[in-house]
Amino acid sequence: MKKISLIVCSLLLFFSSPLTARMITDLGGRTLEVPDKIERVVALRGALSLICYLNLADRVVGVEHHETTHTSWVGSRGRSYRMANPGLGDLPIIGSRNKPQPEKIIGVKPDIILLGSGGERLAEQLERQTAIPVVIVEIGDLAGSKQRFYRSLQLIGKLCGAEKRGQAICDKIETQIGELACRTRNLSPTERKRVYIGGLQFKVAHGILGTSCSYPPFEMVNADNVVDKLTVNRKLIRGRFTIKKEIFVTLDPDILFVCESGLSMVGKELDEPLYQNLKLRRSDRIYLLMPHYYGADPATVLSEAWYVGKVLYPERFSDIEIADVADQLYTFFVGRPLYREMVKIFGGFTKLSELKCPQ
């Protein structure tokens, strides 16, 4: 009975769809037909963040369960796009991240479905179940997947009449990265510091051993990440991963940055005898960073890069007030100065020894 109802709803939606349409190519390389006018959107698997950066939150008609107001998901707090658009939490639920519900998607009558991950197979499955165009995009990051992030913004901008905003976002990021690079070029040997990021979030919260190669904020300020050259079977490690205790101790970085999503775990670990003689422990060089659960949260990632630069090269960033820079970035990307709210949640950009407990 449920299957018959789903088919009937799909047919009704199909025959009531707009007569005018256009062909596009999505980030999965698929060519598909979409309506000329798009006013109602469902954005799945991270794609909602892209919609919000483009100032299109008012077109969203349904959200995944973890985007609602009441959820136990570890990343439910501190996501800038949701903090800036609290009304999204009151929209109809159209399934979960892992299990979208076709009949509920049909019920909110979107013109298109944006899919941030899951690939061609899931996209085609949803199209068969809903008779609604599914457009594959990518949330990317501000490092190796930056261009795909840009292409996603530009594609959604084209679909929804927000091309100028999409290009403005790309231009803003490039300008910021360029200025950071300019401030940190021609570093002397005495200025260079060996750094490490611990406590990162990937799938679940991690302690001090949860780290990352090619960490975008480090790369933006030419920091020497001690794990960038680690290999497994003679191949460089990519992305976020867990390092062994014995390896971490031998790396002995000059400065430790800790993601505040894993701060409670890291705090306990640092009291272990194994870590007592670390250089950074003796010199009180442990600094805190705010989590960015989606890799390309531009405001948080860029703010973090400015803070890392200020910690590593204070003379080159002496004019920077990190709270002001962060609020300027949050205002540009999501429309609200959120840094002080972030401080209340996580603790903000600060030294571990100076942390004031977040509320």
N, C-alpha and C positions, 0 to 999 in steps of 0.2 A: 504493500500500500504506500509506504514511504517513497519507494522508487518511482511509482506511478505519479505521485504528487510532484516529485522533483522534475520528472519529464514534462508534465503539464506546465509547471511554472517556467521551465526553460523555454518551451515553445511560445508561451504567452509573451515572455520577455523578448524573444527573437522577433516575433511578428509586430511588436510595438516599438522596435528599435528605430533610430533615425534613418531616413532615406539617404542622407548624404554621409559619405565615409571617405577615408583616405588610407593609403597604404604606408606602413612604417616598417623599419627594421629595428628590432630590440637588441639588448645587450647579449642575448643568446644567439644572435645571428638569424633569428626567425623573422620572416616577413609576414605581417598580418594586417588585417583591416580593422581600423578603429573609427569611432564616430568623429565627425568634424568638430563637434562641440562637446566638450567634456566638463561636466559640472558636478558629477557625483563619482567619488573615488573610494575604493577599498585598497589599502596598502598593507601588504603582508611581509613578515620576516625582515623587519628593519627598514622597509621602504617608507614607512611613516615618517621617519626622521628626514628623509629627502623632501617629502611634501611640506614639512614644517619649515625647513630652511628656505624653501621657495615661497613662503608666505601663502600657502594654499590649504592650510588646516581647515578652513571653513568649507572645503569641498569634501571632506572625509565624512562618510555616512555610517561607518561601522569599524570596530577595532577588535584586535585579538584580546583574549582575556588578560594577558599580562600588562596591557596598556590601560586597563581600567583603574579606577581609584583605589580599590581594595584588592591587593594582591600580596602574596608572600614572596614573590620572585626577588632574588638577591639584588637585581639591578633596578628595582622599582623606584628607588630614590636616586636623585642626582642625574637624571637624564635631561639635559637642557631643553630639548624640543618638547618634552612632556610638561616640564615645569612652566614653560612659557605658554603652554596651551592646555590649561587644566580642564577645559570643557571636553576634551577628547575622552576623558575618563568616564563621561556620562553617556557616551554613545552606545548603541546596541553592540553586543558581543557577537562576532561572526566566527567563533571557533578559537582554537589555541594556536600558538606558533607552530606546533608539530602536527596539528590536526585541524585545518580549516574546515568549516562545515558548509558545504555547497548550498543547502537549502536556506541557511541563514544569510549567506551572501546574496542569494537571489532576492531574499526578502527585503533587503535595504536598497535594491535597485541601482547598483553602481553602473556607470557608463563603461568603466574599465577596472581591471584588477592589476595592481602593481605587485610584482613578486621580487623581493630583495635577495632571496637565495632559494635553492631547491632545484633550479635548472629546468631544462626543457621538458623532462618527463612530468614533473609536477605541474608545470604550466599547461601542458596539453591535457592532462587529466582534469584540471580545473575548468578548462575551456569546454571539454566534453560534458562535464557535469552541470555547468551553469549557462552555457551559450553566451558567455561574456568574454570579450577579448582580454587575455592575460599578457601583460607586458613585462618581460624580464628586465630588471635593472640590477645594479650592484651598489651596496653601501661603501665598498672599497675601503681605502685608508688614505693617509696623506703621504704615503711612501711609494712602494712599488705598484700599488693599485690606484694611484691618484688619478691617472688619466681615465680609468673606467668610472671612477666616482664623478669626474667632470662630465663624461659622456652621459651618465645617468641623469645628472642635473639638467643637462642641455636637452636631452630627449623629453623628460617630463615637462620642462619649460616649453618646449615646442608643442607638446600635446595640449597643454593647459593655458597657452597664451602668456607664459611667464618667461619668455626667452631672455629678456633684458636682466631680470633678476638672476637667472641661472648663470649668465655670463658675468654678472657683477660678483657673484660668489667665487667663481673661478679666478677672476682678476684679483679679488681681495686676498685670497689664499696665496697666489703667486707673489703679490706685493709683499706680504708678510714674510714669506719664505726668503724672498730676495733681501729684505732688510736684515733678517737674522743672519743670513750668510755673509752679508757685507760687514756686520759687526764682528763676526768671528773668523774672518779670513786672516791669513798670515800670522797664525798663533805661534808664539815663541815656545821652546821646549819647557820653560818654567811655567808657562800659562796652562799647559796641557795637563788634564787630570784624567785618571782612569776611573770610569764610573760603572755602576751596576744598578739595575732596577729590579726590585723584588716585591713580592706580595701581589703580583698581577692577577687579574681575573680572567680566566678562560675556562668556560663551562661551569667551574666552581671557583670559589676563592682559594688562593694559594698563600703559603707562607713565604719565607725569605728565598726559597729555592724556585719559586715561580717567576720566571724572567722572560726576556725577549731579545732576540737578535734584531738588528736593523730597526731599532726602536725610533719611530719618527721624530719625537722631540729631541733626542740625542743627535740624530743625523742633521737636524736643522741648525744646530749650533756647533757642529763639528766636534762633538764630544767623543772620547775614546771609550766605546763600550767594550768591557773586558770579555764579553761572550761572543762578540761578532766573528771571531776567528775559530771558535770551537767547531770540531768536526765529529761526525759519526761515520765510521767506515770510509774515512777520507773525504767525506762530503760535508760541506758547510751546513750547519743547522739553520732552519728557516723559522721565522715567526716566534710564537710563544711556546715555551716548553719548560719542563722541570729539570733542574740541574742537580747533580749529586752533591751532597754535603762536602765530600772530600775535595771535589773539584772547586767548589765555591771558595773554600778556605785557601786553597793554593793560589787562586786568582787575586785575593786580598786587594780589592779596589781601594782607591783613595777616598772615594765618596760613594755612599749608598743612598739611593733614592728608593722610597717605599711607597707603593700605591696604597692609599688609605682603605681600599676594600679589603686588604689583607693585613691591616695594621695590628689587630689584636693577636693574630697568629705570629707575626714577625716579632712583636714585643716580647712574647714568651720565649721565642727561640733565641733571641739575642742574650737571654740570661743563661743559656746553656754554656757549660765550660768550654766547649769547642770553639765558641765565637768570642771568648773574652779577650783574646790577644790580637784581634783584627786591628789593623791600622786605623780604620775608620771608627772603630769602637773607642780606641784610645784617644783619638783626636776630636771626638764629638762632631763627626761629619756625616750625620744622618739626616736626610731631608724628606719631607712628605709631599706627595703628589696626589691629585684627585683622580679618581677613576674615570675612564671614558669607555663605557661598555660597548659602544659602537665605534669601530676603528676610525671612522672619519667624522667624529664629532668635532667640527673645525674649531669652535670657540675654545673648548677645553684643551684640545691638542696644542693649538697655537699658544694659548695662555701658559700652558706647561712648558713649552719651548722657551718662552720669554723668561720664565722663572728659573729654569735650568741654566740658561745663559747668565742670568744675574748671579746665581750661586757660583758658577764656575769661573766667570770672568767679571767680577764686580766693577772693575774700572771701566770696562766697555759698556756696562749697563747701569751706570751710576744714576742716570736720569730716569730710570724706569721705576714707576710705582706699580707693582704687580696687580693690586686690586683695581686700579684705574684702567690698566690695559685689559684685564680680564673683562671688566664690565663693558668696555667699549666693544670688545669682540662679541660678547653675549648679545649685546644690543643689536649689533649688525646682523648676526646669524639667526637669532631667534626672536628678536624684538623686545627683550627685557634684560636689564642689568642684574644678573643672577649670582654674582660672585659671593655676596654676603649670605645669601641663602645657602650656597654650597658650603660655606664655612660652617654654618650651623649644622649641616648634615655630616660633613666629613672632617672638618678641621682646617681645610684650605691649604694653600702653599705655605709651608712653614718648616722650621727646624724641629726635629723630634723633641729635643729638650725644652722647646718653648711652646709645645702644643697645649692649647686650652681645650679641654674635653668638649667635643661637639654635643649639641643638645640631642 
